[in-house]
């Protein structure tokens, strides 16, 4: 899509934002001292985050795509090749592998209604993955201007499509990988067939399509916090005094 309107003057906007005398009603001097110290830590974390992002962008070329996988579209069941996921002029592809079906031992609530609720719990989608995709749905409209974004699940295309309608996912491209080995090849499925939530980035250039980055921290840490860049609910909770809380039962499909 073509950008509408005119770009902002970011130098002017920066001047609007800059204010070295910010205070809020009723705050104590103790609060302001602690907050200013935290501001310094937040600034240092921002610098570190930018350095890590630069290193991520500068990674050497990864391995070439194992094969031109064929997926099924959740929208209409049509066949879609991996190479067709790159729109003209957009050479990066972000893939979120959602766990649908969920981890067999996940006893959190199932879907509250619709066709998905009729499935056995073990065949239903992961609540955590659902919350990630809920957030990506809102961002997809904007991301489409700059990159390619796809959500892939092992379940059938019709089940994925039905769930998308139930959740109101209209902006995302959703694909079933049930008839290929993409999930297994790219560590989104264990040898026992358990689905895993993994974030991937692929890049395309004159030499073809190559793997660029994955959320490998998941396998190093043993948790899914490396998905935080696309998991908006935890960004919000991290701002609160209560923090993230217990993740064993949260997020859920019913509250």
C-alpha atoms as an extended CHARMM CRD file, in Angstrom:
* protein
*
       255  EXT
         1         1  UNK       CA              0.0000000000        0.0000000000        0.0000000000  PROA      1               0.0000000000
         2         2  UNK       CA              1.1470000000        3.5810000000       -0.5990000000  PROA      2               0.0000000000
         3         3  UNK       CA              1.7000000000        5.8270000000        2.3930000000  PROA      3               0.0000000000
         4         4  UNK       CA             -0.8320000000        8.6460000000        2.6050000000  PROA      4               0.0000000000
         5         5  UNK       CA             -0.2260000000       12.1710000000        3.7970000000  PROA      5               0.0000000000
         6         6  UNK       CA              3.1580000000       13.7260000000        4.5070000000  PROA      6               0.0000000000
         7         7  UNK       CA              5.9030000000       12.5070000000        6.8730000000  PROA      7               0.0000000000
         8         8  UNK       CA              6.4070000000       14.2420000000       10.1920000000  PROA      8               0.0000000000
         9         9  UNK       CA              9.3030000000       16.5810000000       10.9020000000  PROA      9               0.0000000000
        10        10  UNK       CA             10.9470000000       14.3950000000       13.5180000000  PROA      10              0.0000000000
        11        11  UNK       CA             13.3720000000       17.1040000000       14.6490000000  PROA      11              0.0000000000
        12        12  UNK       CA             10.4550000000       19.3610000000       15.5270000000  PROA      12              0.0000000000
        13        13  UNK       CA              8.5950000000       16.5040000000       17.1950000000  PROA      13              0.0000000000
        14        14  UNK       CA             11.6740000000       15.7500000000       19.3300000000  PROA      14              0.0000000000
        15        15  UNK       CA             11.6950000000       19.3130000000       20.5590000000  PROA      15              0.0000000000
        16        16  UNK       CA              8.0400000000       18.9770000000       21.5470000000  PROA      16              0.0000000000
        17        17  UNK       CA              8.8520000000       15.9040000000       23.6180000000  PROA      17              0.0000000000
        18        18  UNK       CA             12.0530000000       17.0180000000       25.3370000000  PROA      18              0.0000000000
        19        19  UNK       CA             11.4700000000       18.2240000000       28.9180000000  PROA      19              0.0000000000
        20        20  UNK       CA             14.1110000000       17.9670000000       31.6450000000  PROA      20              0.0000000000
        21        21  UNK       CA             11.7580000000       19.1150000000       34.4290000000  PROA      21              0.0000000000
        22        22  UNK       CA              9.0880000000       16.4250000000       34.4660000000  PROA      22              0.0000000000
        23        23  UNK       CA              7.3760000000       15.9530000000       37.8310000000  PROA      23              0.0000000000
        24        24  UNK       CA              3.9840000000       14.5050000000       38.6720000000  PROA      24              0.0000000000
        25        25  UNK       CA              1.4350000000       15.7490000000       41.2270000000  PROA      25              0.0000000000
        26        26  UNK       CA              2.0910000000       14.7430000000       44.8200000000  PROA      26              0.0000000000
        27        27  UNK       CA              5.3710000000       12.9150000000       44.2580000000  PROA      27              0.0000000000
        28        28  UNK       CA              7.9770000000       12.9750000000       47.0400000000  PROA      28              0.0000000000
        29        29  UNK       CA             11.6420000000       13.8540000000       46.6970000000  PROA      29              0.0000000000
        30        30  UNK       CA             12.4000000000       10.2170000000       47.5530000000  PROA      30              0.0000000000
        31        31  UNK       CA             10.2620000000        9.0670000000       44.6290000000  PROA      31              0.0000000000
        32        32  UNK       CA             11.9000000000       11.5360000000       42.2180000000  PROA      32              0.0000000000
        33        33  UNK       CA             15.4260000000       10.4440000000       43.1950000000  PROA      33              0.0000000000
        34        34  UNK       CA             14.5430000000        6.7820000000       42.7050000000  PROA      34              0.0000000000
        35        35  UNK       CA             12.7410000000        7.5110000000       39.4620000000  PROA      35              0.0000000000
        36        36  UNK       CA             15.7000000000        9.4670000000       38.0800000000  PROA      36              0.0000000000
        37        37  UNK       CA             18.0120000000        6.5520000000       38.9130000000  PROA      37              0.0000000000
        38        38  UNK       CA             15.6210000000        4.2130000000       37.1330000000  PROA      38              0.0000000000
        39        39  UNK       CA             15.5730000000        6.5750000000       34.1380000000  PROA      39              0.0000000000
        40        40  UNK       CA             19.3250000000        6.1170000000       33.8590000000  PROA      40              0.0000000000
        41        41  UNK       CA             18.9170000000        2.3370000000       33.9630000000  PROA      41              0.0000000000
        42        42  UNK       CA             16.1570000000        2.4990000000       31.3530000000  PROA      42              0.0000000000
        43        43  UNK       CA             18.3780000000        4.6190000000       29.0990000000  PROA      43              0.0000000000
        44        44  UNK       CA             21.2200000000        2.1090000000       29.4700000000  PROA      44              0.0000000000
        45        45  UNK       CA             18.8470000000       -0.7650000000       28.6770000000  PROA      45              0.0000000000
        46        46  UNK       CA             17.6750000000        1.0910000000       25.5610000000  PROA      46              0.0000000000
        47        47  UNK       CA             21.2730000000        1.4810000000       24.3830000000  PROA      47              0.0000000000
        48        48  UNK       CA             21.9250000000       -2.2140000000       24.9950000000  PROA      48              0.0000000000
        49        49  UNK       CA             18.7140000000       -3.1860000000       23.1800000000  PROA      49              0.0000000000
        50        50  UNK       CA             19.7610000000       -1.1120000000       20.1800000000  PROA      50              0.0000000000
        51        51  UNK       CA             23.1980000000       -2.7920000000       20.1510000000  PROA      51              0.0000000000
        52        52  UNK       CA             21.5940000000       -6.2390000000       20.2540000000  PROA      52              0.0000000000
        53        53  UNK       CA             19.1970000000       -5.2830000000       17.4580000000  PROA      53              0.0000000000
        54        54  UNK       CA             22.1060000000       -4.0680000000       15.3470000000  PROA      54              0.0000000000
        55        55  UNK       CA             23.9500000000       -7.3630000000       15.9150000000  PROA      55              0.0000000000
        56        56  UNK       CA             20.8140000000       -9.2620000000       14.9560000000  PROA      56              0.0000000000
        57        57  UNK       CA             20.4960000000       -7.3280000000       11.7070000000  PROA      57              0.0000000000
        58        58  UNK       CA             24.1910000000       -7.8820000000       10.9510000000  PROA      58              0.0000000000
        59        59  UNK       CA             24.1690000000      -11.6610000000       11.3750000000  PROA      59              0.0000000000
        60        60  UNK       CA             25.9050000000      -13.5320000000        8.5380000000  PROA      60              0.0000000000
        61        61  UNK       CA             23.5910000000      -15.2770000000        6.0950000000  PROA      61              0.0000000000
        62        62  UNK       CA             21.9730000000      -18.3420000000        7.6310000000  PROA      62              0.0000000000
        63        63  UNK       CA             21.2800000000      -21.6140000000        5.8960000000  PROA      63              0.0000000000
        64        64  UNK       CA             19.2450000000      -21.6980000000        2.6800000000  PROA      64              0.0000000000
        65        65  UNK       CA             15.6140000000      -22.7290000000        3.1010000000  PROA      65              0.0000000000
        66        66  UNK       CA             15.5170000000      -26.5310000000        3.2600000000  PROA      66              0.0000000000
        67        67  UNK       CA             12.8080000000      -26.7550000000        0.5840000000  PROA      67              0.0000000000
        68        68  UNK       CA             10.0480000000      -24.6810000000       -0.9710000000  PROA      68              0.0000000000
        69        69  UNK       CA              7.4540000000      -25.9160000000        1.5140000000  PROA      69              0.0000000000
        70        70  UNK       CA              3.8090000000      -26.0340000000        0.4780000000  PROA      70              0.0000000000
        71        71  UNK       CA              1.2770000000      -24.7860000000        3.0320000000  PROA      71              0.0000000000
        72        72  UNK       CA             -2.5210000000      -24.5990000000        3.0680000000  PROA      72              0.0000000000
        73        73  UNK       CA             -4.2010000000      -21.2300000000        3.5010000000  PROA      73              0.0000000000
        74        74  UNK       CA             -6.6060000000      -20.9650000000        6.4300000000  PROA      74              0.0000000000
        75        75  UNK       CA             -8.6190000000      -18.4820000000        4.3890000000  PROA      75              0.0000000000
        76        76  UNK       CA             -9.5960000000      -20.7950000000        1.5230000000  PROA      76              0.0000000000
        77        77  UNK       CA             -7.5390000000      -23.9950000000        1.7030000000  PROA      77              0.0000000000
        78        78  UNK       CA             -5.4420000000      -23.0530000000       -1.3140000000  PROA      78              0.0000000000
        79        79  UNK       CA             -1.8440000000      -24.2250000000       -1.6390000000  PROA      79              0.0000000000
        80        80  UNK       CA              0.8530000000      -21.6340000000       -0.9200000000  PROA      80              0.0000000000
        81        81  UNK       CA              4.5710000000      -22.1570000000       -1.4400000000  PROA      81              0.0000000000
        82        82  UNK       CA              7.1240000000      -20.7200000000        0.9700000000  PROA      82              0.0000000000
        83        83  UNK       CA              8.6450000000      -18.6350000000       -1.8040000000  PROA      83              0.0000000000
        84        84  UNK       CA              5.2520000000      -17.0160000000       -2.3930000000  PROA      84              0.0000000000
        85        85  UNK       CA              5.1720000000      -15.5630000000        1.1160000000  PROA      85              0.0000000000
        86        86  UNK       CA              7.4810000000      -12.7240000000        0.0600000000  PROA      86              0.0000000000
        87        87  UNK       CA              5.6020000000       -9.7620000000       -1.3950000000  PROA      87              0.0000000000
        88        88  UNK       CA              7.3450000000       -7.7230000000       -4.1290000000  PROA      88              0.0000000000
        89        89  UNK       CA              9.9030000000       -5.3520000000       -2.6410000000  PROA      89              0.0000000000
        90        90  UNK       CA              9.7150000000       -6.9010000000        0.8450000000  PROA      90              0.0000000000
        91        91  UNK       CA             12.6470000000       -9.2160000000        1.4920000000  PROA      91              0.0000000000
        92        92  UNK       CA             12.1030000000      -10.2050000000        5.1190000000  PROA      92              0.0000000000
        93        93  UNK       CA              9.5830000000      -12.7620000000        6.3410000000  PROA      93              0.0000000000
        94        94  UNK       CA              8.5770000000      -13.0380000000        9.9980000000  PROA      94              0.0000000000
        95        95  UNK       CA              6.9440000000      -16.3140000000       10.9890000000  PROA      95              0.0000000000
        96        96  UNK       CA              5.2230000000      -17.1180000000       14.2600000000  PROA      96              0.0000000000
        97        97  UNK       CA              4.7190000000      -20.8260000000       14.8490000000  PROA      97              0.0000000000
        98        98  UNK       CA              1.6750000000      -21.1340000000       17.0870000000  PROA      98              0.0000000000
        99        99  UNK       CA              0.8770000000      -24.2560000000       19.0680000000  PROA      99              0.0000000000
       100       100  UNK       CA             -2.3500000000      -25.5230000000       17.5620000000  PROA      100             0.0000000000
       101       101  UNK       CA             -2.6800000000      -28.2210000000       18.8080000000  PROA      101             0.0000000000
       102       102  UNK       CA             -1.5060000000      -27.2390000000       22.2900000000  PROA      102             0.0000000000
       103       103  UNK       CA              0.9430000000      -29.0610000000       24.5390000000  PROA      103             0.0000000000
       104       104  UNK       CA             -0.9070000000      -32.2860000000       25.4810000000  PROA      104             0.0000000000
       105       105  UNK       CA             -0.3910000000      -31.6230000000       29.2070000000  PROA      105             0.0000000000
       106       106  UNK       CA             -1.7890000000      -28.0740000000       29.0720000000  PROA      106             0.0000000000
       107       107  UNK       CA             -5.0140000000      -28.1310000000       31.0930000000  PROA      107             0.0000000000
       108       108  UNK       CA             -5.8680000000      -24.4460000000       30.8320000000  PROA      108             0.0000000000
       109       109  UNK       CA             -9.3780000000      -23.6800000000       29.6410000000  PROA      109             0.0000000000
       110       110  UNK       CA            -10.3580000000      -24.3820000000       26.0760000000  PROA      110             0.0000000000
       111       111  UNK       CA            -12.1360000000      -22.1160000000       23.6200000000  PROA      111             0.0000000000
       112       112  UNK       CA            -15.3090000000      -20.6010000000       25.1130000000  PROA      112             0.0000000000
       113       113  UNK       CA            -17.4900000000      -21.3820000000       22.1040000000  PROA      113             0.0000000000
       114       114  UNK       CA            -17.6960000000      -22.0490000000       18.3850000000  PROA      114             0.0000000000
       115       115  UNK       CA            -16.3820000000      -25.0090000000       16.4550000000  PROA      115             0.0000000000
       116       116  UNK       CA            -13.0610000000      -24.9130000000       18.2810000000  PROA      116             0.0000000000
       117       117  UNK       CA            -14.7750000000      -25.5550000000       21.6110000000  PROA      117             0.0000000000
       118       118  UNK       CA            -16.1600000000      -28.8140000000       20.2030000000  PROA      118             0.0000000000
       119       119  UNK       CA            -12.6570000000      -30.2390000000       19.7410000000  PROA      119             0.0000000000
       120       120  UNK       CA            -11.0400000000      -32.3750000000       22.4480000000  PROA      120             0.0000000000
       121       121  UNK       CA             -8.9560000000      -30.0810000000       24.6850000000  PROA      121             0.0000000000
       122       122  UNK       CA             -5.7220000000      -31.7180000000       23.5130000000  PROA      122             0.0000000000
       123       123  UNK       CA             -6.5200000000      -30.7030000000       19.9230000000  PROA      123             0.0000000000
       124       124  UNK       CA             -7.3790000000      -27.1040000000       20.7720000000  PROA      124             0.0000000000
       125       125  UNK       CA             -4.9740000000      -24.1540000000       20.4350000000  PROA      125             0.0000000000
       126       126  UNK       CA             -2.5740000000      -22.9860000000       23.1110000000  PROA      126             0.0000000000
       127       127  UNK       CA             -3.9490000000      -20.0400000000       25.1430000000  PROA      127             0.0000000000
       128       128  UNK       CA             -0.5300000000      -18.3730000000       25.2870000000  PROA      128             0.0000000000
       129       129  UNK       CA             -0.0860000000      -18.5950000000       21.5200000000  PROA      129             0.0000000000
       130       130  UNK       CA             -3.5980000000      -17.2490000000       21.0950000000  PROA      130             0.0000000000
       131       131  UNK       CA             -2.6950000000      -14.1640000000       23.1330000000  PROA      131             0.0000000000
       132       132  UNK       CA              0.4130000000      -13.6260000000       20.9860000000  PROA      132             0.0000000000
       133       133  UNK       CA             -1.6010000000      -13.8610000000       17.7790000000  PROA      133             0.0000000000
       134       134  UNK       CA             -4.3080000000      -11.5740000000       19.2290000000  PROA      134             0.0000000000
       135       135  UNK       CA             -1.6030000000       -8.9200000000       19.5490000000  PROA      135             0.0000000000
       136       136  UNK       CA             -0.1340000000       -9.5790000000       16.1050000000  PROA      136             0.0000000000
       137       137  UNK       CA             -3.5800000000       -9.1780000000       14.5670000000  PROA      137             0.0000000000
       138       138  UNK       CA             -3.6570000000       -5.5260000000       15.5700000000  PROA      138             0.0000000000
       139       139  UNK       CA             -0.1090000000       -4.9190000000       14.3630000000  PROA      139             0.0000000000
       140       140  UNK       CA             -0.4680000000       -6.7860000000       11.0570000000  PROA      140             0.0000000000
       141       141  UNK       CA             -2.1350000000       -3.8810000000        9.2450000000  PROA      141             0.0000000000
       142       142  UNK       CA              0.8700000000       -1.6490000000        9.9590000000  PROA      142             0.0000000000
       143       143  UNK       CA              3.5540000000       -4.3040000000        9.5110000000  PROA      143             0.0000000000
       144       144  UNK       CA              2.2700000000       -5.1170000000        6.0240000000  PROA      144             0.0000000000
       145       145  UNK       CA              3.6830000000       -1.7840000000        4.8680000000  PROA      145             0.0000000000
       146       146  UNK       CA              7.2420000000       -2.8510000000        5.6780000000  PROA      146             0.0000000000
       147       147  UNK       CA              7.5590000000       -6.6230000000        5.9580000000  PROA      147             0.0000000000
       148       148  UNK       CA              5.8980000000      -10.0000000000        5.4820000000  PROA      148             0.0000000000
       149       149  UNK       CA              4.2270000000      -11.6510000000        8.4760000000  PROA      149             0.0000000000
       150       150  UNK       CA              2.7680000000      -15.1650000000        8.6410000000  PROA      150             0.0000000000
       151       151  UNK       CA              1.3400000000      -17.3460000000       11.4090000000  PROA      151             0.0000000000
       152       152  UNK       CA              1.8140000000      -21.0920000000       10.9260000000  PROA      152             0.0000000000
       153       153  UNK       CA              0.1210000000      -23.9370000000       12.8110000000  PROA      153             0.0000000000
       154       154  UNK       CA              0.1480000000      -27.7210000000       12.4430000000  PROA      154             0.0000000000
       155       155  UNK       CA             -3.6240000000      -28.0470000000       12.6750000000  PROA      155             0.0000000000
       156       156  UNK       CA             -5.7480000000      -28.3190000000        9.5350000000  PROA      156             0.0000000000
       157       157  UNK       CA             -6.5090000000      -25.2550000000        7.4530000000  PROA      157             0.0000000000
       158       158  UNK       CA            -10.2370000000      -25.4800000000        8.1680000000  PROA      158             0.0000000000
       159       159  UNK       CA             -9.7180000000      -25.6280000000       11.9470000000  PROA      159             0.0000000000
       160       160  UNK       CA             -7.2790000000      -22.7250000000       11.7890000000  PROA      160             0.0000000000
       161       161  UNK       CA             -9.6860000000      -20.7370000000        9.6400000000  PROA      161             0.0000000000
       162       162  UNK       CA            -12.5870000000      -21.4200000000       11.9880000000  PROA      162             0.0000000000
       163       163  UNK       CA            -10.5600000000      -20.2950000000       14.9880000000  PROA      163             0.0000000000
       164       164  UNK       CA             -9.4780000000      -17.1530000000       13.1670000000  PROA      164             0.0000000000
       165       165  UNK       CA            -13.1240000000      -16.2160000000       12.6340000000  PROA      165             0.0000000000
       166       166  UNK       CA            -13.9210000000      -16.8930000000       16.2770000000  PROA      166             0.0000000000
       167       167  UNK       CA            -11.0570000000      -14.6310000000       17.4170000000  PROA      167             0.0000000000
       168       168  UNK       CA            -11.6950000000      -11.9330000000       14.8340000000  PROA      168             0.0000000000
       169       169  UNK       CA             -8.3320000000      -12.3660000000       13.1150000000  PROA      169             0.0000000000
       170       170  UNK       CA             -8.8270000000      -10.6080000000        9.7740000000  PROA      170             0.0000000000
       171       171  UNK       CA             -5.4620000000       -8.9970000000        8.9840000000  PROA      171             0.0000000000
       172       172  UNK       CA             -3.1290000000      -11.9510000000        9.4610000000  PROA      172             0.0000000000
       173       173  UNK       CA             -2.0100000000      -14.5200000000        6.9330000000  PROA      173             0.0000000000
       174       174  UNK       CA             -2.6030000000      -17.9060000000        8.5750000000  PROA      174             0.0000000000
       175       175  UNK       CA             -1.2390000000      -21.1470000000        7.1410000000  PROA      175             0.0000000000
       176       176  UNK       CA             -1.4360000000      -24.8310000000        7.9850000000  PROA      176             0.0000000000
       177       177  UNK       CA              1.7570000000      -26.8800000000        7.8990000000  PROA      177             0.0000000000
       178       178  UNK       CA              0.0240000000      -30.2240000000        8.4760000000  PROA      178             0.0000000000
       179       179  UNK       CA              1.2370000000      -31.6610000000        5.1560000000  PROA      179             0.0000000000
       180       180  UNK       CA              4.8790000000      -30.5910000000        5.2980000000  PROA      180             0.0000000000
       181       181  UNK       CA              7.8660000000      -30.8610000000        7.6410000000  PROA      181             0.0000000000
       182       182  UNK       CA              8.5240000000      -27.1550000000        8.1950000000  PROA      182             0.0000000000
       183       183  UNK       CA              7.7270000000      -27.2760000000       11.9220000000  PROA      183             0.0000000000
       184       184  UNK       CA              9.9640000000      -30.2910000000       12.4990000000  PROA      184             0.0000000000
       185       185  UNK       CA             12.8010000000      -28.9330000000       10.3440000000  PROA      185             0.0000000000
       186       186  UNK       CA             12.8010000000      -25.5300000000       12.0740000000  PROA      186             0.0000000000
       187       187  UNK       CA             12.4600000000      -26.6620000000       15.7020000000  PROA      187             0.0000000000
       188       188  UNK       CA              8.7720000000      -25.8340000000       16.1540000000  PROA      188             0.0000000000
       189       189  UNK       CA              7.9500000000      -29.5050000000       16.7300000000  PROA      189             0.0000000000
       190       190  UNK       CA              9.6440000000      -32.0750000000       18.9560000000  PROA      190             0.0000000000
       191       191  UNK       CA             10.5430000000      -35.5820000000       17.8650000000  PROA      191             0.0000000000
       192       192  UNK       CA              7.3910000000      -36.7060000000       19.6970000000  PROA      192             0.0000000000
       193       193  UNK       CA              5.2260000000      -34.3530000000       17.6350000000  PROA      193             0.0000000000
       194       194  UNK       CA              4.6680000000      -31.7510000000       20.3680000000  PROA      194             0.0000000000
       195       195  UNK       CA              4.2160000000      -28.2970000000       18.8610000000  PROA      195             0.0000000000
       196       196  UNK       CA              6.3890000000      -25.4040000000       20.0770000000  PROA      196             0.0000000000
       197       197  UNK       CA              5.9700000000      -21.6340000000       19.8850000000  PROA      197             0.0000000000
       198       198  UNK       CA              8.9170000000      -20.2810000000       17.8910000000  PROA      198             0.0000000000
       199       199  UNK       CA              9.5540000000      -16.9870000000       16.1250000000  PROA      199             0.0000000000
       200       200  UNK       CA             11.5340000000      -17.0440000000       12.8700000000  PROA      200             0.0000000000
       201       201  UNK       CA             12.8630000000      -14.4930000000       10.4200000000  PROA      201             0.0000000000
       202       202  UNK       CA             13.8590000000      -15.4080000000        6.8750000000  PROA      202             0.0000000000
       203       203  UNK       CA             15.4830000000      -13.1260000000        4.3100000000  PROA      203             0.0000000000
       204       204  UNK       CA             15.5340000000      -13.1090000000        0.5310000000  PROA      204             0.0000000000
       205       205  UNK       CA             18.2170000000      -11.7900000000       -1.7980000000  PROA      205             0.0000000000
       206       206  UNK       CA             19.6520000000      -12.5480000000       -5.2230000000  PROA      206             0.0000000000
       207       207  UNK       CA             21.0280000000      -15.8550000000       -3.8900000000  PROA      207             0.0000000000
       208       208  UNK       CA             17.6610000000      -17.0970000000       -2.6740000000  PROA      208             0.0000000000
       209       209  UNK       CA             15.8880000000      -17.4550000000        0.6730000000  PROA      209             0.0000000000
       210       210  UNK       CA             17.8630000000      -17.9980000000        3.8610000000  PROA      210             0.0000000000
       211       211  UNK       CA             17.1120000000      -18.3680000000        7.5260000000  PROA      211             0.0000000000
       212       212  UNK       CA             18.1330000000      -15.2010000000        9.3730000000  PROA      212             0.0000000000
       213       213  UNK       CA             17.1270000000      -15.5140000000       13.0460000000  PROA      213             0.0000000000
       214       214  UNK       CA             15.0090000000      -17.5490000000       15.4640000000  PROA      214             0.0000000000
       215       215  UNK       CA             13.9740000000      -17.1700000000       19.0860000000  PROA      215             0.0000000000
       216       216  UNK       CA             16.6080000000      -19.7080000000       20.1580000000  PROA      216             0.0000000000
       217       217  UNK       CA             16.6390000000      -18.2450000000       23.6400000000  PROA      217             0.0000000000
       218       218  UNK       CA             13.5780000000      -20.4180000000       24.2640000000  PROA      218             0.0000000000
       219       219  UNK       CA             15.7600000000      -23.5190000000       24.1150000000  PROA      219             0.0000000000
       220       220  UNK       CA             18.4760000000      -21.9400000000       26.2550000000  PROA      220             0.0000000000
       221       221  UNK       CA             16.1800000000      -20.5630000000       28.9780000000  PROA      221             0.0000000000
       222       222  UNK       CA             13.4680000000      -23.2020000000       28.9680000000  PROA      222             0.0000000000
       223       223  UNK       CA             10.6910000000      -20.6100000000       28.8090000000  PROA      223             0.0000000000
       224       224  UNK       CA              8.9570000000      -18.4930000000       26.1650000000  PROA      224             0.0000000000
       225       225  UNK       CA             10.1330000000      -15.0400000000       27.3200000000  PROA      225             0.0000000000
       226       226  UNK       CA             12.2550000000      -14.7050000000       24.1290000000  PROA      226             0.0000000000
       227       227  UNK       CA              8.8970000000      -14.1510000000       22.4010000000  PROA      227             0.0000000000
       228       228  UNK       CA              8.4720000000      -10.9050000000       24.3550000000  PROA      228             0.0000000000
       229       229  UNK       CA              9.1820000000       -8.6550000000       21.3310000000  PROA      229             0.0000000000
       230       230  UNK       CA              5.8480000000       -9.7720000000       19.8370000000  PROA      230             0.0000000000
       231       231  UNK       CA              3.9830000000      -10.5360000000       23.0960000000  PROA      231             0.0000000000
       232       232  UNK       CA              2.3400000000       -7.2650000000       24.0690000000  PROA      232             0.0000000000
       233       233  UNK       CA              0.5830000000       -8.3950000000       27.2650000000  PROA      233             0.0000000000
       234       234  UNK       CA              3.8580000000       -8.8850000000       29.1040000000  PROA      234             0.0000000000
       235       235  UNK       CA              5.1620000000       -5.4960000000       28.0600000000  PROA      235             0.0000000000
       236       236  UNK       CA              2.1360000000       -4.0020000000       29.8300000000  PROA      236             0.0000000000
       237       237  UNK       CA              2.4120000000       -6.2120000000       32.9320000000  PROA      237             0.0000000000
       238       238  UNK       CA              6.1180000000       -5.4360000000       33.3200000000  PROA      238             0.0000000000
       239       239  UNK       CA              5.1160000000       -1.8020000000       33.9760000000  PROA      239             0.0000000000
       240       240  UNK       CA              2.9620000000       -2.6840000000       36.9700000000  PROA      240             0.0000000000
       241       241  UNK       CA              3.9200000000       -3.2440000000       40.6200000000  PROA      241             0.0000000000
       242       242  UNK       CA              2.4770000000       -6.7440000000       40.4150000000  PROA      242             0.0000000000
       243       243  UNK       CA              4.5720000000       -7.6950000000       37.4020000000  PROA      243             0.0000000000
       244       244  UNK       CA              3.9100000000      -10.7770000000       35.3000000000  PROA      244             0.0000000000
       245       245  UNK       CA              2.7060000000      -13.0180000000       38.0870000000  PROA      245             0.0000000000
       246       246  UNK       CA              2.3500000000      -16.7740000000       37.7740000000  PROA      246             0.0000000000
       247       247  UNK       CA              2.5040000000      -17.9000000000       34.1440000000  PROA      247             0.0000000000
       248       248  UNK       CA              1.2590000000      -21.4350000000       34.7670000000  PROA      248             0.0000000000
       249       249  UNK       CA             -2.4100000000      -20.4550000000       34.3720000000  PROA      249             0.0000000000
       250       250  UNK       CA             -2.0280000000      -17.1870000000       32.4710000000  PROA      250             0.0000000000
       251       251  UNK       CA             -2.8710000000      -16.2250000000       29.8090000000  PROA      251             0.0000000000
       252       252  UNK       CA             -6.0400000000      -18.2220000000       29.3360000000  PROA      252             0.0000000000
       253       253  UNK       CA             -8.9210000000      -18.5840000000       26.9040000000  PROA      253             0.0000000000
       254       254  UNK       CA            -11.4940000000      -18.0410000000       29.6290000000  PROA      254             0.0000000000
       255       255  UNK       CA            -11.3720000000      -15.8340000000       32.7490000000  PROA      255             0.0000000000
